[in-house]
Amino acid sequence: MALLDRERQAAFADHQLQCWLDSGYGSCLLKDTAVATAVENALLYFHPVRYRLEQWCIMPNHLHVLMYVERPYSLSSRMHSLKSFSAKEANRALGRYGPFWYPEYFDRYIR
């Protein structure tokens, strides 16, 4: 398979995933106000010490965040911390336990 064909397939898969997420596909735990508030509070907790939040949007089944990560912290360490803390708070609000977030995250550099 040519490199361009693989890039097109990857772009299509990414686009399809975004369409599913935006249509509310999957578990929509973030539509619960208590859960969304817990996630927002987790986002605000280290702002502006470990990162600087610019914008965020809590969707029913995922989260969009535009942030500047302050040195010496890495994006992966900030995401791990944010996801760990917010998962505990969200699970507490829902009266459940176990994994809350998808293990990975999707990042993009914006210039």
C-alpha positions in Angstrom: 0.0 0.0 0.0 1.4 3.4 -0.9 2.2 5.9 1.8 -0.4 8.3 0.5 -3.1 5.6 0.6 -2.2 4.9 4.2 -2.4 8.6 5.1 -5.8 8.9 3.5 -7.0 5.8 5.4 -5.7 7.2 8.6 -7.3 10.6 7.9 -10.6 8.9 7.1 -10.5 6.8 10.3 -9.7 9.9 12.4 -12.6 11.8 10.7 -14.9 8.8 11.3 -13.9 8.6 15.0 -14.6 12.4 15.4 -18.0 12.0 13.7 -18.9 9.2 16.1 -17.8 11.1 19.1 -19.6 14.3 18.0 -22.8 12.3 17.4 -22.8 11.1 21.0 -21.6 7.5 20.2 -20.6 5.4 23.2 -21.0 6.0 26.9 -22.0 9.6 27.6 -21.0 9.9 31.2 -19.9 13.5 30.9 -23.5 14.6 30.2 -24.1 14.2 33.9 -23.7 17.7 35.4 -21.9 16.4 38.5 -19.4 14.5 36.4 -18.8 17.5 34.0 -18.3 19.8 37.0 -15.8 17.3 38.5 -13.9 17.2 35.2 -13.9 21.0 35.0 -12.7 21.4 38.6 -9.9 19.0 37.8 -8.9 21.0 34.8 -8.9 24.2 36.8 -7.0 22.8 39.7 -3.5 23.2 38.3 -4.2 26.2 36.1 -2.0 28.3 35.8 0.7 26.4 37.8 1.4 23.3 35.6 -0.4 24.4 32.5 -2.3 27.4 31.2 -5.8 26.7 30.0 -7.0 28.6 27.0 -10.3 26.9 26.1 -12.1 23.7 27.0 -15.3 22.0 26.0 -16.8 19.1 27.8 -18.8 17.0 25.4 -21.1 14.1 26.5 -18.5 11.5 25.7 -15.1 13.3 25.4 -13.3 16.5 26.2 -11.5 19.1 24.1 -8.8 21.2 25.8 -6.5 23.9 24.5 -3.6 24.4 26.9 0.0 25.4 27.2 2.0 23.0 29.2 4.5 24.8 31.5 8.0 23.4 31.8 9.3 21.2 33.3 6.0 19.3 33.0 5.3 17.2 29.9 2.0 16.9 28.1 1.8 13.1 28.9 2.5 13.7 32.6 -0.2 16.4 32.7 -2.7 14.3 30.9 -2.0 11.3 33.2 -2.5 13.5 36.3 -5.7 15.1 34.9 -7.2 11.8 33.8 -6.3 10.0 37.0 -7.7 12.8 39.3 -10.8 13.5 37.2 -11.6 9.7 36.9 -11.7 9.3 40.7 -13.9 12.3 41.1 -16.2 11.3 38.2 -16.5 7.8 39.4 -17.3 9.1 42.9 -20.1 11.3 41.5 -21.5 8.4 39.6 -21.2 5.9 42.4 -19.0 3.6 40.3 -15.4 2.4 40.0 -13.0 1.3 37.4 -11.7 2.8 34.2 -13.3 6.1 33.2 -11.2 7.5 30.4 -9.9 5.8 27.3 -6.2 5.0 28.0 -4.9 7.2 25.2 -5.4 10.8 24.2 -5.2 12.6 20.9 -3.1 15.7 20.8 -2.4 18.3 18.1 0.1 21.1 18.1 -1.5 24.4 17.2 0.7 27.2 16.0 
